[in-house]
């Protein structure tokens, strides 16, 4: 049996990490089995549909390197792959269920249904939901209501007794009493649009889906879907419900934990390779030890049998560490292209060749020190600023007065020209010699210089940073620091 899996997002919001993991697991499973990965757009909720959300699906796929085998963009012989273009199919299959006695038209108004719900709450009814008022209407009664111009919905006839079960490859057999299934749910709305359950089952069957990999939050829908398969006389696909993705507080991952949409991580400066690697480890492990996989590894090694039953915990710090590891390996040209937009967004660089030259020279210094592409702004922004904004008090190191600090900076100003005629290593020795001459500690000399030149305590190697900047800029910044320190002593 050729494996056919699908990712079927609703274009009603931005793609989030949980959805991306579902897409990746389906994609990797298809690739590992030599099967097909289908992208299907479930857009029957037209009230919440947005073109931006649809584009975000495509953009996310492009960013992480997923290429569907069949879908709206690529075509295929099981299309259309957009549900709103398949309405005639859903309507035909809904009518088939009515004709076979597996479903029925319901004419109950929203007002009546609301009264039923209110009464059930008041009576504290053990079974709440639709009261099946139209379930046993005769053909004549149905026709009379149709003649009145009433437009019915179509409801599935859920068996009143017995139970329904399905096998999940990860969790085992899931059993639910039919009386606990949503009472006769709507499968086709009065406007001709299907509900999720009908469209999902019809599409999965017609598209030949063999395995459904989806989040465990869909388990309650499993028995209803199986009932629909049985009503049609179809064989259900194999189910694999993926472990939940939780925050470190044990609650389902949400905005309160931090960024959750893929675009937020992308904008923050994460690399797609790191996101794919880390997200693929949320509930899956190859051997319990190996952590780093590129996409081709996962396409070859992914095995649903290695999925975990327990919830996966999304650790933002671990993800940032992962990203840092990938940043270290990034080729310089790719790193340059990656960080440039963040500097441009802050107005620190433009198209000048001189700025490009400075940035390229700085990349080897900052690559080991940044975990996100956006970190370049704080780490290397000083290279492109006309004026640094820092607290002058930071210039005075522990153990020195303002006057002594000014004297140190004056001596440093004298050696700056020499730094531009030697290597970075030799420049370090120039500073060491100055420290010995002044009889100070290394930090008492280097810290005020670092603040003066970079505006921060945590910059790339100081001498190399100085050598990247034009000499006159370095001297100007140190002279300004001297003036600031002297004012503090007044």
N, C-alpha and C positions, 0 to 999 in steps of 0.2 A: 504493500500500500504506500503510495507516494504521499509524503507529508505535505499538508496544506494548512497553513496557519494564517491568522489575520490579526491586524491591529485596527480597531474600529472606534476612533475617537469622535466625540461630538464637538463641532467647531463653535463652542459657546464660551470659551475662555482660553487663556494661555496654557500651553502644555506644561504640566508640572512634573516633578521628579518621579512620582509614582507612575504616571502614565508613560514617561520615557522608559522606565524600567520594564514595564509590560511590553512596550514596543521592542526593546532590545532583546528580551528573553524570547519573544516570538521569532524575531529576526535570526538570532543566533541558533535557535532550535532548527529553523528551516534550513539554514546554511549547513549546519552540522549533519543534517540528514539528507542533504541534496534535494530538499523540497522547495516549496514555493511560499513566499511571504507576500500577503495581500494587504493593501491599504484600502480600507472602506470608510467612507465618510458618513456618519450617522447624523444627518441634519434634519430629522423629522421634527425636532423642536424648533420650529421656525421663529418663535417669539424670542428666542435667546441666541439664534444664529447671528454670527457676524463674519464678514469677509476677512477681517483682520485675524480672527481666530483660525480660520482655514489657512491663511497664509502662514501663520505661526507654526502650524503643523508641518507644512512643506519646508519652512526655514529651519525648523528643528531637525528634521531628517537630513537636510543638506549639511547642517553644522556638524552633526555627529557621524555622518557618513553612512546613513542607512539608505539603501536603494530598494524600493519595493519591486517585486516581479510583476504584479498586476495592481492596477489602481486607476484613479481618475486621470492621472498624468500619463501613465504608461500604457493604459488600455489592457486588453485581455479578452478572452472569449467567454467570461462569466459576468460581464458587466451589464448595465452601468454599475459603477462602484460608488455612486452617490445616491443615498436612499431616496431623496426627494425626486429622483428621476426613475424610481421603481414603484410608484404608487399603484399603477395598474396591477402589478404582481401581487401586492399585499391585498388589494381589494378582491382580486380573483380568488386568492387562497382563503381569505376570510369567508367569502361566499361558499366556498367548497366545504368549509367546516360547518356552516349553517345547514347546508343541504344534507350533510352526513349526520346531522343531529349532535355535533360536537360543540356547537356554538349557537347563539341565538341573538336576535335583535332586542335591544332594550330601549324603552322610550321614557324612562324615568328622567325627570328634569333635575337640574342642579339643586333647585329649591327643595324638592322632595327628598333627595339624597341627604341634604343638610339636616332636614328634620329627622330623618332616620338616625343619623349620627348623633344628634343631640339627645334623642330618646334613649339610644343605646348607652350613652354616657350616664344619663340620669338613672337608668335601670341597672347600671354597672353590669351590663351583659357580658357573659363569658366569651361570646363570639361577637366581634364588632366588624363592621364593614357592610358591603352591599347585602341587602336582605333577599336577593334573588326574586324580586317581585315579578319580573317579566320572564322568568325561566320557563314557565309552563303555559305561556300564551299559546292559544291555538292558531293555526294558520289563518283562520277567519279573523281573529282578533288582531293579529299582526297586520293583515290587509286593511282592516278598518282604520287602524292608526296611521297607516301609510297614506290612505285616502284623505285623511285629515291634514296631510302635509307635514306630519311629524317626521323628523329625520333621526333615525335610531343610531345608537352605537352598537357595536357587536361585542358580545361578551363570551368568553370561553366557559363551557360547562365543566367545572371542576367536579370530579366524583365526590359524592357526599360521604363516602366511607372509604375504608382501605388506606393504603399508604403508597407513597412514591419514593423511589430511591434512585441514586445514580452513584457510579464509582468514580472516585477521584484518585488519580495516580499517586498523589502525595498524601492525602488525608484518609484514604480508604473509602468505605461505603458510607454515604450520607443518606439517612432515611428521614422522611417527614410524613406525618399523618396528613391525609388530604383535607381533613377538617381544619387543619392549621394553615393551609395554603390560603392566600388572599381569595376571598369568596368571589368566584366568577369575575375575574378582572376584565377590564375593557381591552380588547385587542385591536379594534379599529374604531377610530373616533368618528363623530357624525360628519366631520368635514372631509372624510375619506383618507385621512392620514392614519398610519398605524401607530400603535404604542410601541415602546422599545421592545417589548417581549415578542410580539409577532414579527416585527421587522428583523429582529436579531435571529430568530429561529429560521425564518424563511430564507434569509440571505445566507446564513451559515450552511444550510442544506443545499441551496442552489449553487453556491460557490464551492461546494465540495470540501468544506473545512473538516479536517480529520481530527485536529486537536485544538482545544480552546485553553489558552493560558491567560488567565485573568486574575485580578486581585481577590483575596478571600472575602472581601465585602460583598461579592456577588454570589456567595454560597446560598443565601436565602432565596435567590431567584432560580437556583438550579432545579428544584422540584417542579416549579411552574413551567420552566422551559422543557423539561423532560415530558411533562403532561402534554405540551403542545406537539412535541415530536411524536408521541404516541397517538395523539388525535389525528395527525396526518398520516400515520403509518410509516414514519421514517425512523431510521436508526440514529440515535444521538451520537455526537462526536465524543471523543475522549476528553475528559476534563482534568485540568491541572490548575488548582487554585493557589496562587502565589502568596507567600507570607506577607503580612501587612508591613508597611514602613512606618516606624514610630519615631517620635522625638525621644530625647534622653530622659524625659519625664514619664515615659511609658504611655503617652497619649499619641493618637494618630497624628502624623506629621501635618502641620498646618502653618499658616502665616505667623502664628504667635511664636513659632520656633525660629523664624528667620525666613530667608528666601526659600521659596518652593518652586517657582516657575523657572523653566530652563532659561528663558531670556534674562532673568535676573542674575543667574550665575554667569551667563555669557557676558553681560554688561559689567559684572564685577571683575572680570579678567580671568576667569577660569578657562582652561584649555579643553577642547572637546575630548581629547584623548584621556585626560584625567577623569572627566565626568563619566565617560563610558566605562572606564576601568572600575571606578569606585561604585557607581550605581549597579554594575553587574555583580558586585560582591554583596549586595543587599539581599540576603536570603539564599545565596548560592556560593558554594565553595568547591574548588577543584580537588584539593587534597588536604584542606585544613591548614596549609602552610603558605603556599604560593599566593602572593598578593598582586603581582604586576602582570597584566595581560594586555597585549594590544588587540585591536579589533580582529585581526586575522587569527590570533590565538583562540579567541572566543568563538569565532565562526567555526573553528575546527573542534574545540574541546567541550563546548557547552553540552551538558547532559542534564535533563530535568530530574533524573534520579538523584542528583547531588543537591537538589533544592532542600532547604531546611523548613521544618514545620513551624518553628517558633518565629515570632515577629523579628524583623530586622530593625536595628537602631541606626538612624541617620546621625552621624557624628560630624558636625561642621568642621571641627578642628582637624579631624582625620582627613576629611576631604581637602582641606587647605594644605595639609602636609603632602597628600598625594599630588596635588597640583604643583607644589614646590619641587617634587622629584622630577616631574615631567618638564618643568621650567629649566632645570639644570641641564637637561639633554637637548634642549631646543637649539637648532642651528642659529647662528648669529643673524642671518638674513631674516629668518622667521621671527626671531625675537624682536628685531628692529620693526618689522611690519606690525607685530602684535602690540608693542607698547606705544608706537607713534600716535595712534588715535587718542589715547588717554592724555598725552601731553598736548595735543592739538585742542582737545575739548576744554582743557584748562587755560587755553590761550598762551601756553608756554613756548610753543614752537610754531613755526609757519613753514614756508617752503624754502627758506634760505639754506644754501649749501653749507654755510658755516655751522648752522645748528645741526644739520644732518651729520657733519663730521664730528662734532662734539658728542652727539648721542652714540654714534658707532664706536667712538673711543671709550665711552663709559660702559657700554654693554658688558664687556668682560668683568668689570668691577662690580656690577650690580646683579649679575645673573645668579650668583650664589647667595644673594641676600634678599631676593624677592620671591614670594610665593604666588602672587597674582600679577597679571600684566598691569593692573591698575596701580600696583605698589610703586611703579616707576615714578609716579608724581611725587610721592613723599621721599623716595630714595634718591632720585636724580633731578628733581625739579629745581634745586638750587643752581644747577648748571646753566639754567636759562632765565633766571629771574634778574631783573634789574636791581631790585631792592629786596633784601631779606627781612623777614618779620620774625623777630625773636625777642625774648625777654633779656635785656642787657645784664640782668643779674646772673644769667647763666655763664657770662664771660669770666666771672671771678671764681676760680677753682678753690677747693677747700685748702685752707692753710695759707692763702695769699690775700693781701689787702688789694684794694683797687689800684693803689699806686704801684705796688709790686707787679700786678697783672699788666698794667700799662707798660712798665719797663720790659717785661717779658715780650710783649707784642712788638715793642720797638725793636728789640733784638731779632725777633723773627722777621720783621720787615726787612732787615738788612740781608738776611740769607735767601730771601725769595728769588732774586735773580739767579743765584747759583743752582736752584732746583731745576731750572729750565735748560741746564747744560749737562745734566747727569741722568742716569736711569732712576727708576723709582726706588730700587734697592739702595742705590748710592744716596738718593735723597733722604731715605730713612736714616742713613748713617750721619748725614749732615745734621739732622735733628738730634740724634743721639749725642753728637759732639757738642751741640749748643746746650743741651740739658746738663751735660757734665760741666761745661764752662760756667753756666749760671748757678750750678749747685742746687738745682731744683729736681723735683720728681718728674718723671716722664709725663704723667697726667696733668701736672701743673703747667706744663708748656703746651702739650698737644690739645687739651680740652678747650682753652680759650681760642686757639687757632681754628679748631674744628667748628666752634660756634660762629666765629667771625666769618669763615669762608663758606660754610654750608648752612648755617642757621639751625643746626640740629645736632643732638648728641650722637645719633646713630647713622652716620654717613658711610659710604664706601671708603676704602683705604685713603687716608688723608693726602699723602704725598701724591699719589697717582691722580687724585681728584684735582689737586692744585695744578698739576701738570697738564690737565685737560683744558682748564680754563685759561683764557688769555692773561698774561702776567699783569697787565694794568688793572684788570678787574680784581684779581686777588689782592693786589697792593691797595686798591681803593677800599676793599672790604675790611682789610686789616686796619687801615688808617681810620676808618669810621668806627671800628671797635675801640680803638685807642681813645678817640674822642668821647665815646659813650662811657668808657670806664673812668676817664678823667672827670667827667661831669658827675659821676656817682661819688667821686671822692671830694667834690666841692662842699 
